[in-house]
């Protein structure tokens, strides 16, 4: 396989996106807006019953998969490592991943799902049914992964797949720069479980709450801990308030871009895609932050991946950032 700009490794899910009214009867039994939780059989059955007469939008999902797909749409080479089921949903996901490369994705069992429940403000609650993702194992990792300029690791719901991710980490050449977005699920595992990834991490993407949960510390102390543990730059995502880029000698604020909010699902994944693309183009941290905010603003203007920016839009925005004539 040819070299790639990004290799992603994380859960691959079929997103079932439901836009629901304030009168939806289960709101009080689910987590707060922006939360993500793994379902047990009881919760899944309860949710299936409540949504039986609602038709969802089907879309490819998963943090690393969203970022890989976005980068590929923007004109870069990206590939995924992970696991889907050997079912129609798995075939749908691999098709949705295009133009990113899916040949390294293992296929067996039942494809994972995420029920994405959008309220009337566009805020979401994610309910995760891992299925095949929980079976992702070291045997699924290619012995010789393609050479990659960046590798992005994101969360799985179960404990077993982390061993497979660490196997991939060990097989990456030393020049591959590692990015890590723990999300809420991995943050709850605690920093000790994730130290091998953190120690090699060039860019760590996380929300303020995730950073504090991950480290069990207040935000300033969590940032200090991660930088001392080996992280090159912490990209602290603050939603509608923008983002901070925090390193040993840098603390930059990235303002949000105005956008019509339709679906915030994957906004952080688009932010990561725009940031990594900016670093691929060597535009510098401040410009990469602005490009990241732009990509995120484009993504939340549509449902699922429907409004992810394409290569012409990206090239036009990149030229604008560089001050080049159209």
Backbone bond lengths (Angstrom), bond angles and torsions (degrees), N, CA, C in turn:
res aa  C-N    CA-C-N  psi(-1)  N-CA   C-N-CA  omega(-1)  CA-C   N-CA-C  phi
1 X - - - 1.463 - - 1.528 109.72 -
2 X 1.319 117.04 137.55 1.455 121.65 -179.16 1.529 111.19 -64.17
3 X 1.340 117.06 157.54 1.465 119.32 175.18 1.523 111.02 -58.37
4 X 1.336 115.27 154.18 1.460 120.81 -179.33 1.528 109.12 -127.41
5 X 1.311 114.60 160.34 1.458 119.56 174.36 1.517 111.37 -78.46
6 X 1.345 116.56 -32.71 1.469 120.89 -179.19 1.517 109.85 -144.39
7 X 1.323 116.08 135.08 1.460 121.25 166.42 1.529 106.69 -115.39
8 X 1.329 116.12 125.41 1.452 121.27 -178.93 1.512 111.12 -105.08
9 X 1.314 116.79 148.24 1.463 121.70 178.08 1.521 108.54 -142.45
10 X 1.321 116.07 112.62 1.455 121.44 -179.89 1.515 109.50 -177.15
11 X 1.315 116.34 -177.65 1.459 121.35 -178.80 1.523 110.68 -63.93
12 X 1.330 115.16 141.52 1.465 122.80 173.56 1.521 107.34 -113.70
13 X 1.322 116.16 118.60 1.462 120.18 -173.56 1.520 111.53 -128.67
14 X 1.326 114.61 149.87 1.453 120.44 164.69 1.518 107.01 -84.19
15 X 1.330 116.54 116.26 1.463 120.65 176.94 1.529 109.17 -85.98
16 X 1.321 115.45 124.75 1.459 121.82 172.89 1.525 106.28 -105.90
17 X 1.324 116.44 106.37 1.461 122.05 -169.22 1.521 109.40 -100.82
18 X 1.326 115.10 118.99 1.467 122.08 -178.46 1.525 108.93 -116.28
19 X 1.315 116.76 128.23 1.466 120.92 171.52 1.520 107.44 -98.37
20 X 1.324 116.49 118.11 1.459 121.27 -168.61 1.528 111.89 -123.40
21 X 1.328 117.13 149.13 1.466 120.83 -179.97 1.528 111.62 -78.53
22 X 1.314 114.73 168.75 1.471 119.42 177.71 1.524 111.74 -63.28
23 X 1.333 116.74 -21.15 1.464 120.87 -179.38 1.528 113.36 -81.96
24 X 1.347 118.15 0.87 1.471 119.71 179.65 1.528 108.81 -55.70
25 X 1.330 119.07 126.62 1.473 121.02 -167.77 1.525 115.55 -70.04
26 X 1.338 118.94 -15.50 1.459 119.78 -173.78 1.528 114.01 -99.26
27 X 1.342 118.42 0.60 1.465 118.48 -176.80 1.525 112.07 -52.28
28 X 1.316 117.74 -44.20 1.469 120.14 -174.63 1.529 112.73 -70.73
29 X 1.336 117.37 -16.42 1.464 120.47 -179.37 1.527 112.37 -94.81
30 X 1.328 116.80 -6.74 1.458 120.97 -179.10 1.521 110.02 -103.76
31 X 1.325 116.13 174.07 1.454 120.33 -179.65 1.513 111.84 -70.69
32 X 1.339 117.94 174.64 1.458 121.95 -179.52 1.528 111.04 -71.09
33 X 1.326 117.96 164.16 1.464 120.08 175.84 1.518 111.52 -52.95
34 X 1.341 115.91 137.43 1.455 121.18 -178.96 1.513 114.38 89.59
35 X 1.344 117.88 -5.01 1.465 120.51 -175.97 1.523 111.78 -84.64
36 X 1.323 114.08 160.90 1.464 121.77 177.55 1.522 107.63 -137.40
37 X 1.318 116.79 130.07 1.460 119.03 -179.40 1.521 110.34 -146.15
38 X 1.325 114.70 150.60 1.458 120.70 176.87 1.517 109.48 -83.64
39 X 1.330 115.86 137.64 1.457 120.46 -179.31 1.518 111.00 -92.13
40 X 1.328 115.98 148.29 1.455 120.17 164.44 1.530 107.92 -98.10
41 X 1.323 116.01 178.39 1.466 120.35 -175.87 1.519 111.55 -60.81
42 X 1.323 117.81 -36.91 1.462 120.99 -178.36 1.526 111.20 -63.90
43 X 1.335 115.69 -46.25 1.469 119.67 -178.76 1.515 110.35 -67.03
44 X 1.341 117.23 -39.63 1.467 118.88 179.76 1.522 110.59 -62.94
45 X 1.326 117.84 -42.46 1.456 120.34 179.76 1.525 110.79 -64.84
46 X 1.318 116.75 -41.47 1.452 121.19 178.14 1.527 110.56 -60.97
47 X 1.338 115.83 -41.80 1.456 120.54 -179.24 1.527 110.85 -69.75
48 X 1.337 116.79 -43.13 1.461 120.03 178.51 1.532 111.18 -59.38
49 X 1.319 116.51 -40.06 1.470 120.05 179.43 1.529 110.74 -65.53
50 X 1.344 116.68 -43.51 1.460 120.38 -177.23 1.525 112.59 -69.65
51 X 1.349 116.52 -25.98 1.465 120.85 -176.01 1.529 112.82 -104.39
52 X 1.315 116.78 9.33 1.470 121.04 -172.62 1.526 113.12 -55.65
53 X 1.318 117.69 -32.17 1.468 120.74 -175.41 1.528 112.55 -107.78
54 X 1.361 115.78 17.68 1.463 120.72 178.17 1.525 108.32 -113.74
55 X 1.318 117.29 130.04 1.461 121.50 -179.50 1.525 109.63 -92.80
56 X 1.333 118.32 119.95 1.460 120.09 -178.47 1.527 111.90 -86.66
57 X 1.327 115.34 163.52 1.459 121.63 164.53 1.524 106.85 -86.44
58 X 1.328 116.61 130.29 1.470 121.63 178.54 1.527 108.73 -96.14
59 X 1.329 115.65 133.43 1.465 119.77 179.91 1.514 109.61 -150.89
60 X 1.323 115.29 153.57 1.453 119.63 172.18 1.514 109.79 -68.08
61 X 1.335 116.68 145.07 1.452 120.44 -178.24 1.513 112.30 -146.78
62 X 1.322 115.03 -179.57 1.459 122.98 -173.49 1.518 107.77 113.11
63 X 1.328 117.08 134.11 1.467 121.21 -173.55 1.527 112.54 -57.52
64 X 1.335 117.02 -57.78 1.460 119.98 -177.61 1.516 110.98 -64.89
65 X 1.346 116.97 -36.22 1.464 120.18 179.19 1.519 110.83 -64.41
66 X 1.341 117.55 -40.53 1.465 120.33 177.06 1.526 110.82 -61.46
67 X 1.329 116.55 -44.21 1.461 120.13 -179.13 1.523 111.15 -66.14
68 X 1.341 116.89 -42.88 1.473 120.54 178.67 1.518 110.61 -62.51
69 X 1.331 116.81 -44.80 1.461 120.85 178.70 1.524 110.77 -61.00
70 X 1.344 116.63 -44.24 1.462 120.49 -179.10 1.525 111.19 -62.82
71 X 1.323 117.25 -45.40 1.462 120.00 179.32 1.523 111.36 -62.47
72 X 1.328 116.56 -40.25 1.463 119.66 178.97 1.525 111.07 -64.64
73 X 1.330 117.84 -40.05 1.467 120.77 177.02 1.536 110.85 -63.39
74 X 1.311 115.93 -30.23 1.464 120.49 -179.26 1.519 112.23 -82.84
75 X 1.330 116.98 -1.66 1.458 120.62 172.77 1.510 116.09 106.75
76 X 1.346 118.01 10.34 1.455 121.36 179.75 1.520 110.15 -103.85
77 X 1.325 116.36 161.36 1.458 120.65 178.18 1.531 108.96 -89.55
78 X 1.326 115.99 125.80 1.463 120.81 -178.61 1.516 109.37 -139.12
79 X 1.317 116.13 150.00 1.461 122.49 179.34 1.518 109.18 -140.35
80 X 1.336 116.20 155.15 1.464 121.74 178.89 1.520 110.59 -118.20
81 X 1.325 114.90 145.37 1.465 123.77 168.60 1.523 106.28 -119.77
82 X 1.317 116.77 129.90 1.460 120.79 -178.57 1.506 109.82 172.36
83 X 1.332 117.21 -153.58 1.460 120.44 -175.40 1.525 109.77 -150.16
84 X 1.324 115.38 132.85 1.460 122.52 170.98 1.523 108.04 -123.11
85 X 1.336 116.13 172.86 1.449 119.66 178.06 1.525 112.07 -80.27
86 X 1.304 115.03 163.25 1.468 121.04 175.70 1.526 108.58 -90.57
87 X 1.307 116.93 51.12 1.459 123.06 -175.57 1.528 109.05 -132.32
88 X 1.329 116.55 -178.24 1.455 120.09 -178.45 1.529 111.80 -63.64
89 X 1.329 116.28 -35.41 1.457 119.14 178.47 1.533 110.98 -63.72
90 X 1.332 117.00 -37.77 1.454 120.42 177.51 1.519 111.92 -64.14
91 X 1.343 116.33 -42.72 1.465 120.36 177.02 1.534 110.40 -62.54
92 X 1.322 116.34 -40.30 1.467 121.02 177.77 1.524 110.46 -60.86
93 X 1.341 117.16 -43.96 1.459 120.19 -178.98 1.517 112.21 -63.30
94 X 1.335 116.68 -43.27 1.457 119.09 -179.91 1.522 111.07 -65.98
95 X 1.324 116.67 -34.68 1.458 120.33 175.92 1.535 110.48 -67.65
96 X 1.337 116.65 -40.93 1.460 121.84 179.13 1.531 111.88 -67.17
97 X 1.330 116.99 -28.61 1.459 120.63 -178.97 1.522 111.22 -65.83
98 X 1.338 117.69 -31.07 1.454 122.46 179.69 1.535 109.61 -54.60
99 X 1.345 118.41 138.09 1.459 128.61 15.08 1.523 115.97 -87.04
100 X 1.312 119.43 3.87 1.470 119.58 171.77 1.524 109.61 -68.30
101 X 1.316 116.75 156.03 1.461 122.57 -174.40 1.522 110.89 -86.09
102 X 1.341 117.10 130.96 1.457 121.59 -178.98 1.517 114.46 -116.17
103 X 1.334 117.65 11.03 1.469 119.01 -175.48 1.525 113.30 -67.18
104 X 1.323 117.80 -21.07 1.458 120.95 -178.69 1.524 112.60 -89.79
105 X 1.334 117.55 2.51 1.461 121.73 -179.70 1.524 109.65 -85.27
106 X 1.341 116.90 125.89 1.463 122.05 177.47 1.525 109.89 -74.56
107 X 1.355 116.49 153.58 1.466 121.01 -178.90 1.523 109.76 -131.72
108 X 1.330 116.51 118.25 1.469 121.94 175.79 1.527 108.58 -171.12
109 X 1.339 116.39 144.00 1.452 120.82 174.47 1.521 113.42 81.67
110 X 1.341 115.23 -150.19 1.467 123.69 -177.59 1.523 109.68 -104.19
111 X 1.307 116.81 134.10 1.459 121.69 -177.87 1.535 111.24 -68.21
112 X 1.327 115.52 140.78 1.457 120.92 177.51 1.519 111.95 -69.12
113 X 1.325 115.28 153.32 1.461 121.77 179.90 1.528 110.16 -132.04
114 X 1.317 114.50 151.11 1.457 121.26 168.46 1.519 107.52 -128.91
115 X 1.329 115.97 124.42 1.454 121.32 173.58 1.532 106.60 -86.52
116 X 1.323 116.06 112.13 1.458 122.20 -178.83 1.528 107.35 -100.11
117 X 1.328 116.44 109.28 1.457 121.51 -176.02 1.524 108.82 -103.22
118 X 1.330 115.91 110.71 1.457 121.78 -178.51 1.515 109.83 -97.63
119 X 1.332 115.84 130.97 1.463 118.25 175.78 1.533 109.35 -89.97
120 X 1.310 117.11 -176.00 1.461 120.81 -173.98 1.521 113.49 -70.09
121 X 1.340 117.17 -11.73 1.461 121.62 176.75 1.528 112.32 -95.62
122 X 1.356 116.96 2.45 1.456 120.34 -177.62 1.510 114.08 83.11
123 X 1.351 117.97 -0.48 1.464 121.04 176.18 1.522 109.27 -76.10
124 X 1.328 115.55 151.14 1.457 118.46 -173.75 1.524 112.54 -124.57
125 X 1.320 114.90 155.56 1.459 123.79 167.66 1.510 106.31 -124.31
126 X 1.332 117.72 128.42 1.458 121.79 -178.81 1.524 110.08 -104.55
127 X 1.337 116.43 125.44 1.455 122.85 176.26 1.522 107.60 -113.41
128 X 1.334 117.21 118.47 1.460 122.56 -167.58 1.523 111.50 -102.94
129 X 1.350 114.93 130.54 1.471 122.43 171.07 1.528 105.66 -117.60
130 X 1.346 120.05 97.92 1.469 121.68 -166.51 1.531 115.38 -67.02
131 X 1.352 117.78 -43.42 1.478 122.76 179.91 1.534 110.13 49.97
132 X 1.347 118.63 -121.10 1.469 121.96 -173.08 1.519 112.57 -58.14
133 X 1.321 118.17 -28.97 1.464 119.79 -179.94 1.525 112.05 -57.94
134 X 1.333 116.58 -35.83 1.462 119.85 -179.04 1.522 112.43 -68.20
135 X 1.345 117.37 -16.37 1.463 121.27 -179.50 1.527 112.46 -94.65
136 X 1.321 117.59 -0.31 1.460 120.42 177.86 1.527 108.89 -60.32
137 X 1.336 116.72 125.54 1.459 121.72 -169.92 1.528 110.12 -138.35
138 X 1.355 117.09 165.44 1.465 119.20 179.04 1.527 114.12 -53.12
139 X 1.332 117.51 -30.51 1.472 119.94 178.96 1.519 112.21 -65.61
140 X 1.334 118.18 -19.83 1.458 122.44 178.96 1.531 112.86 -83.42
141 X 1.321 117.22 -8.45 1.462 121.56 -175.98 1.527 109.23 -87.53
142 X 1.339 118.37 129.36 1.465 119.36 179.32 1.523 111.50 -61.43
143 X 1.338 114.85 138.56 1.468 118.77 -179.58 1.523 111.29 -65.08
144 X 1.319 116.14 -33.20 1.457 120.92 177.43 1.527 108.44 -126.73
145 X 1.307 117.21 85.38 1.462 118.91 179.24 1.520 110.24 -64.12
146 X 1.322 117.17 153.05 1.473 119.14 178.74 1.515 110.94 -61.82
147 X 1.313 116.12 148.48 1.460 119.55 175.55 1.522 108.00 -63.21
148 X 1.320 115.81 134.06 1.456 120.91 -175.02 1.523 109.64 -136.96
149 X 1.324 116.04 141.87 1.464 119.94 176.70 1.525 110.13 -75.00
150 X 1.344 116.08 -34.92 1.464 121.31 177.98 1.525 109.07 -134.51
151 X 1.321 115.66 149.70 1.466 122.12 170.69 1.520 107.18 -127.49
152 X 1.335 115.87 133.98 1.466 121.36 -179.81 1.518 109.50 -116.81
153 X 1.328 116.38 122.13 1.457 122.95 177.14 1.527 108.90 -107.90
154 X 1.345 115.62 131.10 1.456 121.37 176.75 1.526 108.89 -132.69
155 X 1.324 116.74 178.77 1.458 119.99 -164.09 1.524 114.80 -82.05
156 X 1.319 113.97 155.04 1.456 125.80 163.85 1.530 107.11 -116.51
157 X 1.331 116.14 156.90 1.464 119.34 -179.35 1.528 112.02 -75.62
158 X 1.333 117.74 -40.71 1.460 121.36 -176.14 1.521 112.59 -85.29
159 X 1.335 116.15 174.06 1.460 121.67 -178.89 1.530 112.85 -84.81
160 X 1.345 117.50 -34.05 1.458 121.48 -173.71 1.519 114.85 -59.87
161 X 1.339 119.73 -43.42 1.469 119.97 -175.34 1.521 114.81 -61.20
162 X 1.324 118.14 -21.47 1.462 119.38 178.87 1.527 110.42 -59.72
163 X 1.330 118.17 -35.65 1.467 121.34 178.02 1.531 110.57 -62.39
164 X 1.332 116.65 -37.70 1.462 120.08 177.62 1.527 110.69 -67.36
165 X 1.334 116.71 -39.69 1.459 119.22 178.38 1.530 111.37 -64.11
166 X 1.318 116.71 -39.04 1.464 119.28 178.80 1.524 111.01 -68.30
167 X 1.341 116.34 -31.15 1.469 119.93 173.92 1.518 110.54 -63.09
168 X 1.340 116.87 -45.61 1.459 120.00 177.56 1.523 110.35 -62.53
169 X 1.325 117.03 -42.07 1.465 120.98 179.35 1.528 110.84 -55.72
170 X 1.327 116.43 -43.31 1.468 121.30 -179.66 1.521 112.22 -66.09
171 X 1.334 116.95 -28.88 1.465 121.10 -176.17 1.518 113.62 -88.98
172 X 1.316 117.47 -6.85 1.453 120.29 178.64 1.529 109.40 -77.13
173 X 1.323 117.56 140.72 1.468 118.67 175.79 1.517 111.26 -64.98
174 X 1.308 115.41 157.14 1.473 120.22 -173.46 1.521 112.29 -63.80
175 X 1.340 117.67 -24.88 1.466 119.13 -177.79 1.528 113.29 -80.36
176 X 1.331 117.91 -10.26 1.467 120.04 176.72 1.522 109.49 -71.90
177 X 1.331 116.27 125.27 1.457 120.57 177.76 1.527 109.81 -84.68
178 X 1.325 116.24 131.69 1.465 122.09 -174.04 1.523 110.23 -97.71
179 X 1.329 115.55 131.51 1.458 123.58 172.49 1.529 107.62 -114.76
180 X 1.316 116.76 148.20 1.463 120.87 -175.82 1.515 109.49 -142.89
181 X 1.328 116.05 127.19 1.464 122.28 173.30 1.519 107.23 -123.92
182 X 1.333 118.25 99.18 1.465 120.12 -173.86 1.520 114.04 -69.92
183 X 1.338 117.98 -25.16 1.456 119.73 -174.69 1.523 110.83 61.56
184 X 1.304 115.16 178.99 1.467 120.52 -177.61 1.525 111.49 -66.10
185 X 1.338 116.51 -38.29 1.465 120.19 -174.62 1.525 111.49 -66.89
186 X 1.326 118.12 -47.83 1.461 119.60 178.98 1.528 111.23 -72.41
187 X 1.309 117.90 -32.59 1.469 119.16 178.08 1.528 110.69 -57.45
188 X 1.334 116.09 -36.93 1.469 119.31 -179.68 1.524 112.69 -69.25
189 X 1.322 118.50 -17.30 1.465 120.45 176.24 1.520 111.34 -70.09
190 X 1.306 117.29 -25.01 1.459 120.89 179.68 1.513 112.02 92.32
191 X 1.308 115.50 153.57 1.455 121.46 -170.38 1.532 112.93 -66.14
192 X 1.322 118.69 -32.18 1.468 120.32 -176.77 1.518 112.03 -60.39
193 X 1.350 116.68 -39.54 1.469 120.48 -179.17 1.531 111.48 -65.76
194 X 1.315 116.67 -23.11 1.459 121.16 -169.93 1.525 113.33 -110.76
195 X 1.326 116.93 9.11 1.460 120.49 -175.09 1.529 114.28 -58.51
196 X 1.352 120.62 -36.91 1.469 117.77 177.93 1.525 112.78 -58.93
197 X 1.339 117.02 -39.60 1.458 120.25 176.91 1.519 111.18 -69.77
198 X 1.309 116.18 -43.58 1.460 120.91 -176.74 1.528 111.00 -64.53
199 X 1.330 117.28 -39.45 1.459 120.93 -176.78 1.520 112.21 -64.57
200 X 1.345 116.50 -25.29 1.467 119.05 -179.06 1.529 112.23 -106.86
201 X 1.297 117.59 9.66 1.460 122.47 -169.69 1.531 111.68 -83.88
202 X 1.331 116.16 120.71 1.463 120.41 173.41 1.518 111.21 -78.93
203 X 1.345 116.86 -41.60 1.463 122.19 -176.45 1.519 108.83 -134.95
204 X 1.330 116.86 120.83 1.453 122.15 176.85 1.525 108.52 -111.65
205 X 1.337 115.86 121.94 1.460 122.74 179.94 1.523 109.08 -103.42
206 X 1.327 118.00 126.63 1.468 120.71 179.38 1.523 109.64 -164.25
207 X 1.324 115.66 156.78 1.464 120.61 173.36 1.523 109.45 -79.78
208 X 1.320 115.76 167.18 1.459 120.21 177.27 1.528 111.18 -57.87
209 X 1.341 116.61 -45.31 1.465 120.24 -179.20 1.521 111.09 -64.12
210 X 1.341 117.90 -41.41 1.462 120.93 179.78 1.519 111.33 -63.70
211 X 1.319 118.14 -39.16 1.456 120.93 178.99 1.520 111.22 -62.25
212 X 1.326 116.34 -41.15 1.460 119.88 -179.11 1.525 111.85 -71.04
213 X 1.327 117.13 -40.52 1.467 120.39 177.40 1.525 110.25 -66.58
214 X 1.328 116.66 -43.19 1.463 121.42 -179.11 1.523 111.85 -56.45
215 X 1.323 116.41 -45.12 1.462 120.89 -174.01 1.520 113.62 -97.18
216 X 1.340 117.50 -13.71 1.459 120.15 -174.92 1.506 112.36 65.42
217 X 1.332 116.60 33.06 1.459 122.46 -175.80 1.525 109.68 -137.48
218 X 1.328 116.87 165.56 1.448 120.19 169.62 1.513 110.42 -65.78
219 X 1.318 117.43 165.27 1.462 120.58 -173.32 1.525 113.52 -59.02
220 X 1.340 121.12 -49.14 1.473 118.93 -179.65 1.527 112.40 -60.38
221 X 1.329 115.94 -41.14 1.474 119.61 180.00 1.529 111.19 -68.45
222 X 1.340 117.17 -36.76 1.463 120.89 178.40 1.529 110.97 -64.11
223 X 1.330 116.34 -42.41 1.460 120.22 178.05 1.524 110.66 -62.07
224 X 1.324 116.85 -45.52 1.467 120.56 178.73 1.520 111.01 -60.91
225 X 1.333 116.63 -44.23 1.461 120.00 -178.88 1.521 111.10 -59.60
226 X 1.330 116.90 -47.75 1.463 120.87 -175.96 1.524 111.38 -65.01
227 X 1.324 117.09 -40.56 1.461 119.88 178.70 1.525 110.75 -66.14
228 X 1.322 116.87 -38.10 1.465 120.12 177.30 1.522 112.30 -71.02
229 X 1.358 116.93 -25.03 1.467 120.84 -179.58 1.519 112.38 -81.49
230 X 1.330 117.95 -8.30 1.454 119.65 176.00 1.513 116.30 127.03
231 X 1.342 118.36 -8.50 1.462 120.51 -180.00 1.529 109.49 -67.65
232 X 1.334 116.09 133.20 1.451 119.65 179.62 1.516 113.09 -76.16
233 X 1.342 116.87 -43.71 1.459 122.00 -178.45 1.517 108.45 -149.02
234 X 1.329 116.38 131.61 1.461 121.53 174.08 1.521 107.85 -98.01
235 X 1.326 115.82 122.98 1.460 122.11 175.38 1.526 106.48 -99.29
236 X 1.320 115.80 100.97 1.462 122.08 -174.92 1.524 108.68 -91.86
237 X 1.324 115.97 108.57 1.460 121.97 -176.92 1.526 109.63 -84.50
238 X 1.342 115.88 129.70 1.455 120.49 -175.95 1.527 112.56 -122.82
239 X 1.327 116.70 24.31 1.459 120.96 175.08 1.514 112.26 61.23
240 X 1.314 116.27 -128.66 1.458 121.90 -177.13 1.528 112.57 -66.06
241 X 1.348 117.48 -12.14 1.469 121.06 179.31 1.527 112.13 -92.86
242 X 1.328 117.68 2.38 1.455 120.29 178.13 1.510 112.58 96.49
243 X 1.329 116.59 -142.45 1.467 121.09 -176.69 1.523 109.69 -154.28
244 X 1.348 115.06 160.94 1.462 121.98 172.56 1.515 108.87 -120.38
245 X 1.314 115.74 140.50 1.460 122.22 173.60 1.520 106.48 -110.51
246 X 1.342 116.04 110.71 1.466 120.48 -170.85 1.522 109.74 -120.52
247 X 1.328 115.51 120.48 1.456 122.25 174.25 1.514 109.91 -130.85
248 X 1.310 116.81 -171.26 1.467 119.78 -178.71 1.525 111.97 -64.00
249 X 1.317 116.87 -35.58 1.466 120.31 -176.84 1.525 112.01 -123.38
250 X 1.314 117.17 19.88 1.456 119.14 -177.72 1.519 110.08 -145.87
251 X 1.309 116.29 143.24 1.460 122.23 172.50 1.531 106.14 -149.57
252 X 1.328 115.74 93.96 1.459 121.98 -174.15 1.521 110.24 -109.11
253 X 1.310 115.50 141.91 1.459 121.00 174.88 1.531 109.41 -99.29
254 X 1.332 116.10 133.23 1.467 122.34 176.99 1.522 107.75 -112.15
255 X 1.322 118.27 111.58 1.465 119.27 -179.97 1.522 111.39 -71.83
256 X 1.331 117.33 152.10 1.462 119.55 177.75 1.521 110.33 -71.87
257 X 1.334 115.83 157.44 1.460 122.09 173.89 1.529 108.81 -96.30
258 X 1.320 118.15 137.66 1.466 119.13 177.21 1.516 110.83 -62.19
259 X 1.322 116.30 140.18 1.461 120.28 -178.04 1.518 109.85 -157.60
260 X 1.304 115.56 151.99 1.452 121.26 169.24 1.526 107.62 -80.30
261 X 1.317 117.31 120.51 1.460 120.81 -175.44 1.524 109.64 -88.83
262 X 1.325 115.18 113.83 1.461 121.62 175.61 1.523 109.73 -109.29
263 X 1.332 117.00 -43.95 1.466 122.01 -176.77 1.518 107.65 -155.27
264 X 1.343 117.16 112.89 1.463 120.07 -177.75 1.526 112.63 -82.70
265 X 1.338 117.83 -3.21 1.464 120.59 178.56 1.524 109.78 -57.94
266 X 1.313 116.45 127.65 1.460 120.95 177.93 1.514 114.95 83.55
267 X 1.342 118.10 4.06 1.466 119.39 -179.60 1.528 111.22 -58.99
268 X 1.334 116.46 -42.86 1.460 119.78 178.52 1.518 112.53 -65.73
269 X 1.334 117.15 -32.16 1.460 121.08 178.96 1.528 110.54 -69.59
270 X 1.346 116.47 -37.90 1.466 120.85 175.01 1.523 110.21 -67.71
271 X 1.324 117.16 -38.54 1.458 120.73 176.58 1.527 109.47 -58.26
272 X 1.335 116.50 -46.49 1.469 120.40 179.03 1.525 110.84 -61.57
273 X 1.337 117.09 -41.07 1.460 120.39 179.85 1.522 111.14 -62.19
274 X 1.339 116.43 -46.62 1.456 119.34 179.52 1.514 112.38 -63.95
275 X 1.335 116.31 -38.59 1.463 120.23 179.93 1.529 110.55 -66.60
276 X 1.332 116.36 -48.14 1.470 120.00 -179.25 1.526 110.07 -63.04
277 X 1.340 117.26 -40.88 1.463 119.98 177.26 1.522 110.81 -61.02
278 X 1.332 117.13 -39.92 1.453 120.18 176.67 1.519 112.22 -62.66
279 X 1.330 116.65 -39.70 1.460 119.85 177.70 1.527 111.00 -68.98
280 X 1.343 117.34 -36.27 1.463 120.12 174.62 1.518 110.90 -59.92
281 X 1.332 116.13 -34.59 1.466 121.42 -179.21 1.527 112.65 -88.31
282 X 1.336 117.00 -1.09 1.461 123.08 175.06 1.528 111.99 57.38
283 X 1.333 115.56 46.08 1.469 119.53 -178.55 1.523 112.72 -89.49
284 X 1.332 118.60 -8.94 1.459 121.87 -176.73 1.517 111.49 95.92
285 X 1.342 115.77 161.75 1.460 120.86 -172.06 1.524 112.78 -64.94
286 X 1.318 117.84 -46.33 1.466 119.32 -176.84 1.518 110.81 -61.56
287 X 1.327 117.03 -46.32 1.463 120.77 179.63 1.517 110.79 -65.70
288 X 1.336 117.44 -39.66 1.471 120.07 178.32 1.520 110.31 -61.68
289 X 1.336 116.78 -37.89 1.459 120.15 176.97 1.515 112.03 -63.56
290 X 1.328 116.90 -43.19 1.464 119.84 178.60 1.530 111.14 -64.63
291 X 1.319 116.49 -40.88 1.468 120.25 178.40 1.526 110.66 -64.98
292 X 1.327 116.27 -37.06 1.462 120.46 177.49 1.520 111.20 -63.13
293 X 1.333 116.19 -45.23 1.469 120.41 178.84 1.521 110.86 -63.05
294 X 1.324 116.70 -38.46 1.473 120.88 176.96 1.526 110.65 -61.68
295 X 1.337 117.25 -47.62 1.468 120.75 -178.78 1.522 110.59 -61.08
296 X 1.336 116.76 -42.83 1.466 120.11 179.29 1.520 110.90 -62.75
297 X 1.333 116.98 -40.86 1.470 119.99 -179.02 1.517 111.36 -64.67
298 X 1.332 117.07 -33.11 1.460 120.09 177.84 1.530 110.00 -69.88
299 X 1.321 116.64 -40.21 1.456 120.42 -175.70 1.512 114.30 -66.65
300 X 1.339 117.95 -36.96 1.463 120.66 -175.32 1.532 112.15 -80.05
301 X 1.339 117.54 -1.71 1.459 120.85 179.71 1.524 112.80 -84.11
302 X 1.340 117.55 -2.49 1.457 121.38 178.72 1.513 110.50 -141.95
303 X 1.317 117.20 171.19 1.461 122.88 179.81 1.520 109.75 -84.28
304 X 1.343 115.89 135.34 1.459 120.39 178.60 1.522 111.02 61.09
305 X 1.342 115.71 -131.96 1.469 120.93 -178.68 1.525 112.35 -97.04
306 X 1.321 117.50 12.78 1.462 120.75 -169.89 1.522 113.97 -65.48
307 X 1.338 118.50 -26.17 1.465 119.87 -177.27 1.526 112.90 -115.20
308 X 1.331 117.38 19.24 1.464 119.51 175.55 1.536 108.62 -59.52
309 X 1.332 118.58 138.40 1.473 120.20 -177.97 1.522 112.23 -66.77
310 X 1.340 115.48 143.91 1.460 120.50 177.11 1.525 109.79 -96.29
311 X 1.334 116.62 179.76 1.462 120.28 -174.30 1.525 113.11 -63.21
312 X 1.354 120.33 -44.53 1.472 117.97 178.56 1.527 112.98 -59.42
313 X 1.346 117.03 -42.29 1.464 119.52 178.92 1.524 110.61 -64.19
314 X 1.331 116.88 -42.33 1.459 120.69 179.56 1.521 111.25 -63.53
315 X 1.333 117.53 -45.83 1.456 120.66 -178.34 1.524 111.16 -63.82
316 X 1.340 116.74 -36.83 1.458 119.91 177.46 1.519 110.62 -65.62
317 X 1.338 117.32 -43.46 1.471 120.53 179.48 1.524 110.80 -67.21
318 X 1.335 117.36 -38.07 1.456 121.51 178.80 1.528 110.45 -64.58
319 X 1.326 116.87 -42.61 1.462 120.53 177.85 1.525 110.81 -62.33
320 X 1.330 116.61 -39.89 1.459 121.08 176.59 1.519 111.04 -61.59
321 X 1.323 116.79 -42.82 1.461 121.08 -179.96 1.529 110.67 -63.84
322 X 1.314 116.29 -35.13 1.457 120.28 -179.38 1.522 112.71 -83.93
323 X 1.323 116.96 -4.39 1.461 120.44 -179.07 1.498 113.51 74.12
324 X 1.338 116.14 25.46 1.461 120.76 -179.26 1.520 110.22 -87.16
325 X 1.301 117.02 148.66 1.460 121.82 177.78 1.511 109.74 -68.65
326 X 1.370 118.00 143.10 1.462 120.37 178.99 1.526 111.73 -66.09
